Amino acid sequence: MNIQFQNIQPGVYDARISHIQQLSGPYGDYLKFNFTILNGPVKGWKFYGIVKPYPLKESKLYRWIINTLRKEPDANFSVNEMLEKNCSVSLNKKIKNNKTYFYVDDILDAF
């Protein structure tokens, strides 16, 4: 098996929301969105982003819904409506304990 190592550049990438999980951790409930990158040097790679499920119009989740669906959510909204939708994501990098992590910190717009 040949492996070609490369550097990942933080930036904006086209992606598809491929999976959404509702999880719980030491800081409470959260949603973990998995994104599959659609183009560029990391095409096909998967990254994740996390949001708290706060039902507030000022929340990150609300912004992600609006930016993905291009409309306000209905009263009976399910995050599953966002599955398989295309969007532009901001991929960021963080270093913690000498380990590098890449994650989606925002959904910018649908396409």
PyMOL CGO cylinders between C-alpha atoms (Angstrom):
from pymol import cmd
from pymol.cgo import CYLINDER

trace = [
    CYLINDER, 0.00, 0.00, 0.00, 1.40, 3.37, -1.02, 0.3, 1, 1, 1, 1, 1, 1,
    CYLINDER, 1.40, 3.37, -1.02, 0.53, 6.34, 1.16, 0.3, 1, 1, 1, 1, 1, 1,
    CYLINDER, 0.53, 6.34, 1.16, 1.11, 9.91, 0.12, 0.3, 1, 1, 1, 1, 1, 1,
    CYLINDER, 1.11, 9.91, 0.12, 1.28, 12.25, 3.13, 0.3, 1, 1, 1, 1, 1, 1,
    CYLINDER, 1.28, 12.25, 3.13, 0.16, 15.82, 2.69, 0.3, 1, 1, 1, 1, 1, 1,
    CYLINDER, 0.16, 15.82, 2.69, -0.48, 18.96, 4.65, 0.3, 1, 1, 1, 1, 1, 1,
    CYLINDER, -0.48, 18.96, 4.65, -4.07, 20.04, 5.15, 0.3, 1, 1, 1, 1, 1, 1,
    CYLINDER, -4.07, 20.04, 5.15, -4.70, 23.75, 4.83, 0.3, 1, 1, 1, 1, 1, 1,
    CYLINDER, -4.70, 23.75, 4.83, -7.37, 25.32, 7.04, 0.3, 1, 1, 1, 1, 1, 1,
    CYLINDER, -7.37, 25.32, 7.04, -9.89, 27.18, 4.91, 0.3, 1, 1, 1, 1, 1, 1,
    CYLINDER, -9.89, 27.18, 4.91, -13.24, 26.94, 3.18, 0.3, 1, 1, 1, 1, 1, 1,
    CYLINDER, -13.24, 26.94, 3.18, -14.20, 23.65, 1.53, 0.3, 1, 1, 1, 1, 1, 1,
    CYLINDER, -14.20, 23.65, 1.53, -17.30, 22.33, -0.22, 0.3, 1, 1, 1, 1, 1, 1,
    CYLINDER, -17.30, 22.33, -0.22, -18.78, 19.47, 1.78, 0.3, 1, 1, 1, 1, 1, 1,
    CYLINDER, -18.78, 19.47, 1.78, -21.81, 17.24, 2.30, 0.3, 1, 1, 1, 1, 1, 1,
    CYLINDER, -21.81, 17.24, 2.30, -23.39, 16.55, 5.68, 0.3, 1, 1, 1, 1, 1, 1,
    CYLINDER, -23.39, 16.55, 5.68, -23.01, 12.78, 5.79, 0.3, 1, 1, 1, 1, 1, 1,
    CYLINDER, -23.01, 12.78, 5.79, -24.02, 11.90, 9.36, 0.3, 1, 1, 1, 1, 1, 1,
    CYLINDER, -24.02, 11.90, 9.36, -25.46, 13.56, 12.47, 0.3, 1, 1, 1, 1, 1, 1,
    CYLINDER, -25.46, 13.56, 12.47, -25.27, 12.03, 15.95, 0.3, 1, 1, 1, 1, 1, 1,
    CYLINDER, -25.27, 12.03, 15.95, -26.86, 13.18, 19.19, 0.3, 1, 1, 1, 1, 1, 1,
    CYLINDER, -26.86, 13.18, 19.19, -24.32, 12.60, 21.96, 0.3, 1, 1, 1, 1, 1, 1,
    CYLINDER, -24.32, 12.60, 21.96, -23.76, 13.47, 25.59, 0.3, 1, 1, 1, 1, 1, 1,
    CYLINDER, -23.76, 13.47, 25.59, -20.53, 14.37, 27.32, 0.3, 1, 1, 1, 1, 1, 1,
    CYLINDER, -20.53, 14.37, 27.32, -19.17, 16.06, 30.43, 0.3, 1, 1, 1, 1, 1, 1,
    CYLINDER, -19.17, 16.06, 30.43, -20.55, 19.42, 29.24, 0.3, 1, 1, 1, 1, 1, 1,
    CYLINDER, -20.55, 19.42, 29.24, -24.02, 18.13, 28.34, 0.3, 1, 1, 1, 1, 1, 1,
    CYLINDER, -24.02, 18.13, 28.34, -25.80, 17.12, 25.16, 0.3, 1, 1, 1, 1, 1, 1,
    CYLINDER, -25.80, 17.12, 25.16, -24.41, 18.02, 21.75, 0.3, 1, 1, 1, 1, 1, 1,
    CYLINDER, -24.41, 18.02, 21.75, -24.77, 17.21, 18.06, 0.3, 1, 1, 1, 1, 1, 1,
    CYLINDER, -24.77, 17.21, 18.06, -21.82, 15.84, 16.11, 0.3, 1, 1, 1, 1, 1, 1,
    CYLINDER, -21.82, 15.84, 16.11, -22.05, 16.58, 12.38, 0.3, 1, 1, 1, 1, 1, 1,
    CYLINDER, -22.05, 16.58, 12.38, -19.85, 14.54, 10.03, 0.3, 1, 1, 1, 1, 1, 1,
    CYLINDER, -19.85, 14.54, 10.03, -18.90, 16.24, 6.77, 0.3, 1, 1, 1, 1, 1, 1,
    CYLINDER, -18.90, 16.24, 6.77, -17.43, 14.66, 3.64, 0.3, 1, 1, 1, 1, 1, 1,
    CYLINDER, -17.43, 14.66, 3.64, -15.24, 17.04, 1.63, 0.3, 1, 1, 1, 1, 1, 1,
    CYLINDER, -15.24, 17.04, 1.63, -16.31, 17.21, -2.02, 0.3, 1, 1, 1, 1, 1, 1,
    CYLINDER, -16.31, 17.21, -2.02, -13.29, 18.75, -3.78, 0.3, 1, 1, 1, 1, 1, 1,
    CYLINDER, -13.29, 18.75, -3.78, -9.67, 19.77, -3.50, 0.3, 1, 1, 1, 1, 1, 1,
    CYLINDER, -9.67, 19.77, -3.50, -6.70, 17.83, -2.11, 0.3, 1, 1, 1, 1, 1, 1,
    CYLINDER, -6.70, 17.83, -2.11, -8.77, 16.33, 0.72, 0.3, 1, 1, 1, 1, 1, 1,
    CYLINDER, -8.77, 16.33, 0.72, -11.71, 15.22, -1.45, 0.3, 1, 1, 1, 1, 1, 1,
    CYLINDER, -11.71, 15.22, -1.45, -13.51, 12.29, 0.20, 0.3, 1, 1, 1, 1, 1, 1,
    CYLINDER, -13.51, 12.29, 0.20, -12.00, 12.96, 3.62, 0.3, 1, 1, 1, 1, 1, 1,
    CYLINDER, -12.00, 12.96, 3.62, -14.33, 13.25, 6.61, 0.3, 1, 1, 1, 1, 1, 1,
    CYLINDER, -14.33, 13.25, 6.61, -14.22, 15.88, 9.33, 0.3, 1, 1, 1, 1, 1, 1,
    CYLINDER, -14.22, 15.88, 9.33, -16.64, 16.70, 12.11, 0.3, 1, 1, 1, 1, 1, 1,
    CYLINDER, -16.64, 16.70, 12.11, -18.12, 19.73, 13.81, 0.3, 1, 1, 1, 1, 1, 1,
    CYLINDER, -18.12, 19.73, 13.81, -19.94, 19.98, 17.11, 0.3, 1, 1, 1, 1, 1, 1,
    CYLINDER, -19.94, 19.98, 17.11, -22.86, 22.18, 18.16, 0.3, 1, 1, 1, 1, 1, 1,
    CYLINDER, -22.86, 22.18, 18.16, -24.98, 22.40, 21.27, 0.3, 1, 1, 1, 1, 1, 1,
    CYLINDER, -24.98, 22.40, 21.27, -28.69, 21.76, 20.54, 0.3, 1, 1, 1, 1, 1, 1,
    CYLINDER, -28.69, 21.76, 20.54, -29.83, 25.11, 21.98, 0.3, 1, 1, 1, 1, 1, 1,
    CYLINDER, -29.83, 25.11, 21.98, -33.25, 26.14, 20.63, 0.3, 1, 1, 1, 1, 1, 1,
    CYLINDER, -33.25, 26.14, 20.63, -32.20, 29.78, 20.27, 0.3, 1, 1, 1, 1, 1, 1,
    CYLINDER, -32.20, 29.78, 20.27, -32.14, 31.91, 17.13, 0.3, 1, 1, 1, 1, 1, 1,
    CYLINDER, -32.14, 31.91, 17.13, -28.76, 33.22, 18.29, 0.3, 1, 1, 1, 1, 1, 1,
    CYLINDER, -28.76, 33.22, 18.29, -27.26, 29.73, 18.50, 0.3, 1, 1, 1, 1, 1, 1,
    CYLINDER, -27.26, 29.73, 18.50, -24.62, 28.16, 16.27, 0.3, 1, 1, 1, 1, 1, 1,
    CYLINDER, -24.62, 28.16, 16.27, -27.08, 25.35, 15.46, 0.3, 1, 1, 1, 1, 1, 1,
    CYLINDER, -27.08, 25.35, 15.46, -29.67, 27.84, 14.20, 0.3, 1, 1, 1, 1, 1, 1,
    CYLINDER, -29.67, 27.84, 14.20, -27.03, 29.51, 11.99, 0.3, 1, 1, 1, 1, 1, 1,
    CYLINDER, -27.03, 29.51, 11.99, -26.01, 26.10, 10.62, 0.3, 1, 1, 1, 1, 1, 1,
    CYLINDER, -26.01, 26.10, 10.62, -29.66, 25.28, 9.82, 0.3, 1, 1, 1, 1, 1, 1,
    CYLINDER, -29.66, 25.28, 9.82, -30.24, 28.61, 8.03, 0.3, 1, 1, 1, 1, 1, 1,
    CYLINDER, -30.24, 28.61, 8.03, -26.95, 28.37, 6.11, 0.3, 1, 1, 1, 1, 1, 1,
    CYLINDER, -26.95, 28.37, 6.11, -27.62, 24.78, 5.03, 0.3, 1, 1, 1, 1, 1, 1,
    CYLINDER, -27.62, 24.78, 5.03, -31.33, 24.89, 4.19, 0.3, 1, 1, 1, 1, 1, 1,
    CYLINDER, -31.33, 24.89, 4.19, -31.54, 28.59, 3.24, 0.3, 1, 1, 1, 1, 1, 1,
    CYLINDER, -31.54, 28.59, 3.24, -34.74, 28.94, 5.23, 0.3, 1, 1, 1, 1, 1, 1,
    CYLINDER, -34.74, 28.94, 5.23, -35.92, 29.09, 8.81, 0.3, 1, 1, 1, 1, 1, 1,
    CYLINDER, -35.92, 29.09, 8.81, -36.73, 25.75, 10.42, 0.3, 1, 1, 1, 1, 1, 1,
    CYLINDER, -36.73, 25.75, 10.42, -40.37, 24.71, 10.83, 0.3, 1, 1, 1, 1, 1, 1,
    CYLINDER, -40.37, 24.71, 10.83, -41.89, 24.26, 14.28, 0.3, 1, 1, 1, 1, 1, 1,
    CYLINDER, -41.89, 24.26, 14.28, -41.37, 20.48, 14.03, 0.3, 1, 1, 1, 1, 1, 1,
    CYLINDER, -41.37, 20.48, 14.03, -37.84, 20.65, 12.63, 0.3, 1, 1, 1, 1, 1, 1,
    CYLINDER, -37.84, 20.65, 12.63, -35.58, 17.58, 12.70, 0.3, 1, 1, 1, 1, 1, 1,
    CYLINDER, -35.58, 17.58, 12.70, -31.83, 17.91, 12.17, 0.3, 1, 1, 1, 1, 1, 1,
    CYLINDER, -31.83, 17.91, 12.17, -32.14, 14.90, 9.86, 0.3, 1, 1, 1, 1, 1, 1,
    CYLINDER, -32.14, 14.90, 9.86, -33.50, 17.37, 7.26, 0.3, 1, 1, 1, 1, 1, 1,
    CYLINDER, -33.50, 17.37, 7.26, -29.89, 18.54, 6.95, 0.3, 1, 1, 1, 1, 1, 1,
    CYLINDER, -29.89, 18.54, 6.95, -28.52, 15.10, 6.03, 0.3, 1, 1, 1, 1, 1, 1,
    CYLINDER, -28.52, 15.10, 6.03, -26.96, 14.78, 2.57, 0.3, 1, 1, 1, 1, 1, 1,
    CYLINDER, -26.96, 14.78, 2.57, -27.15, 18.55, 2.01, 0.3, 1, 1, 1, 1, 1, 1,
    CYLINDER, -27.15, 18.55, 2.01, -24.20, 20.31, 0.39, 0.3, 1, 1, 1, 1, 1, 1,
    CYLINDER, -24.20, 20.31, 0.39, -22.62, 23.31, 2.08, 0.3, 1, 1, 1, 1, 1, 1,
    CYLINDER, -22.62, 23.31, 2.08, -19.41, 25.27, 2.37, 0.3, 1, 1, 1, 1, 1, 1,
    CYLINDER, -19.41, 25.27, 2.37, -17.58, 24.68, 5.63, 0.3, 1, 1, 1, 1, 1, 1,
    CYLINDER, -17.58, 24.68, 5.63, -14.80, 26.42, 7.47, 0.3, 1, 1, 1, 1, 1, 1,
    CYLINDER, -14.80, 26.42, 7.47, -12.16, 23.82, 8.32, 0.3, 1, 1, 1, 1, 1, 1,
    CYLINDER, -12.16, 23.82, 8.32, -9.90, 24.81, 11.19, 0.3, 1, 1, 1, 1, 1, 1,
    CYLINDER, -9.90, 24.81, 11.19, -6.90, 23.36, 12.97, 0.3, 1, 1, 1, 1, 1, 1,
    CYLINDER, -6.90, 23.36, 12.97, -6.11, 23.10, 16.66, 0.3, 1, 1, 1, 1, 1, 1,
    CYLINDER, -6.11, 23.10, 16.66, -3.10, 21.70, 18.48, 0.3, 1, 1, 1, 1, 1, 1,
    CYLINDER, -3.10, 21.70, 18.48, -3.61, 20.18, 21.91, 0.3, 1, 1, 1, 1, 1, 1,
    CYLINDER, -3.61, 20.18, 21.91, -1.08, 18.11, 23.83, 0.3, 1, 1, 1, 1, 1, 1,
    CYLINDER, -1.08, 18.11, 23.83, 1.23, 17.98, 20.79, 0.3, 1, 1, 1, 1, 1, 1,
    CYLINDER, 1.23, 17.98, 20.79, -1.58, 16.51, 18.64, 0.3, 1, 1, 1, 1, 1, 1,
    CYLINDER, -1.58, 16.51, 18.64, -3.09, 18.27, 15.65, 0.3, 1, 1, 1, 1, 1, 1,
    CYLINDER, -3.09, 18.27, 15.65, -6.83, 18.15, 15.10, 0.3, 1, 1, 1, 1, 1, 1,
    CYLINDER, -6.83, 18.15, 15.10, -8.85, 19.39, 12.14, 0.3, 1, 1, 1, 1, 1, 1,
    CYLINDER, -8.85, 19.39, 12.14, -12.53, 20.19, 12.63, 0.3, 1, 1, 1, 1, 1, 1,
    CYLINDER, -12.53, 20.19, 12.63, -15.39, 22.09, 11.04, 0.3, 1, 1, 1, 1, 1, 1,
    CYLINDER, -15.39, 22.09, 11.04, -16.03, 25.23, 13.05, 0.3, 1, 1, 1, 1, 1, 1,
    CYLINDER, -16.03, 25.23, 13.05, -18.78, 26.70, 10.88, 0.3, 1, 1, 1, 1, 1, 1,
    CYLINDER, -18.78, 26.70, 10.88, -21.17, 26.09, 7.99, 0.3, 1, 1, 1, 1, 1, 1,
    CYLINDER, -21.17, 26.09, 7.99, -20.96, 29.12, 5.75, 0.3, 1, 1, 1, 1, 1, 1,
    CYLINDER, -20.96, 29.12, 5.75, -23.56, 28.57, 3.02, 0.3, 1, 1, 1, 1, 1, 1,
    CYLINDER, -23.56, 28.57, 3.02, -25.39, 25.97, 0.97, 0.3, 1, 1, 1, 1, 1, 1,
    CYLINDER, -25.39, 25.97, 0.97, -24.72, 25.49, -2.74, 0.3, 1, 1, 1, 1, 1, 1,
]
cmd.load_cgo(trace, "trace")
